[in-house]
Amino acid sequence: RHSKNAGDRHHFTYREREGCGYGTQKVRVGVDSQLPFGNCAMCLRLAKEPMATPSGHIYCRECILEYLLVKTKDLKRQRAAYEAQQQAQAERAVAADAEKQQRSVDKFVKTQGAVGPLPPPAAAASASTSSSTALVVAETGGALVAVASDDSAAPAAALGKRAHPEDAERRLESEKKRVMAKMALPVDMTTREQHKEILKRTSFWLPTHAPEHVEERVAPPEARPRSPMSGDPLRAKNLIPVRFTVDGGKEEAGADSGGAGKGRIICAVTRREIHHQPTVLLARSGQVMLKSAAEEFALPTMMCPVTGGKFKTADVIELARSASGFAASGEVEAQKYEPVM
């Protein structure tokens, strides 16, 4: 009967691993978990006074401007901290150079302080005549004798006798034994740094192996804030006002109206509702239309079908698509990574 129970095998089945949360978990998300088209990418609500970035993401005007203001203040504080760090580092470098130069001066004074002025010529001549007497080693009767170079000096004491051949052999033999004993010792190939690492690992309580304080370094700040979705540098003047066309033809949502109303967002040309279809924005006029309608009615003439204004190719911005529950519409699977033993 035990074979009929769950967990009777020595390994987990796929269903058992999924049930206990072992390993990477994957789940399929539906349309309710996707951001609808026209909603703000920050507050996740229907965009009020919608603004688009060059990357094609839509935000509320208040949300994106507040984000840029906060990030600009953060970058300003980071820039001030970085400049203070650079100034302190330059001051430390100047102090280190001055200390190094002072040590060089102290060393020169210490080593060259005993050197005095040259003696007068008379004293130098007397010193040279007095020091002219030197010892001369001469061999007398098989012994080495130190004899003064001048006739008035008496013979000095003998420096030593000639070395005996047996003494030289004895010293050579003892030196050979010492070298052989040293060569018989095991060779330690561990370097000094490796010895320190071993001692640090086995005797971590020693004060010399205590961790030292590492000064926190401030990274160089960026020139401007980055977009919250794409990560590209973003400025307030890069924001593009968007005018959504609402179902019914009487109401538009944009920078002037203040919201998208209660209707559904539709294409300004074909009047079809926009869900997850490819959509483009004409930056000059702020009109939103399906990409297929733009390719058919706007791009051939390079004129906006709604306002009649001219535009350039750079003014056509493809907006971020909203996904549905179907795999063809985009990313519909969420993953959660867990450690695997």
C-alpha angles and dihedrals in degrees: 000000000000090000089063093060127088113259097031092125125080090237135049120255121223092260092049092050090049092049096051095044095244117161128349113349121211128191132180114235123210134213091279089066094051125090108250119232113270096026122124114260091219108041093025091222129113106294116256113207088356119221126189128210124217088259090063100250120136125223138170111261092236094048097050095042092049089049092051091047093051093045092048090054090048091051090048091054091045091050091052091049091048092050090049089050092050091049092050090048091051091049091051090050091052091048091049092051091049091049091049091050091048091052090052090052092048091049091050092049091048095050098038100035093096092060108102135182121294116271120248117269094253093053090046092052093049090048091051093050093047092048094048090090108094137172118256120199112222132176114235122174095341094310132103110240127184109225127183116247094231125065095239095062117089120232110276126229116285113270093218145302126273111278116256116239092233091056091054091049091048092052091047091051093049091049090050091052091049092051093047092050090051092049091051091061116099113264113240108211093182112116125224092255091052090051089053092050091050092048091047091052096047099034103035092149093070114110091233090061097047113122115263126225111263114205112236111243120216113224118231108270122240123248096242140359121279128237111265092228109030099026093226120137109272135193131184092249090058091066115105122208113235126209112201119201111224125211110271099046094244101085132058128187119215147103091313104043096045101225149016096262121218098298131095121268111248137180113276091223109033097026090226118145114256117227116142101334119124106274133188135200125215103218095201095057101020091229119150120213141156116277092237091054091048092051091050103040110016111033097053092058098025088226128118109251091214105043100018092230121143122245140180131237090256089060092065107093121182109222124223111268124233114228130227131205092277121094092228092065095063141275109359101159127083123200133201116196118216128178116264120211 
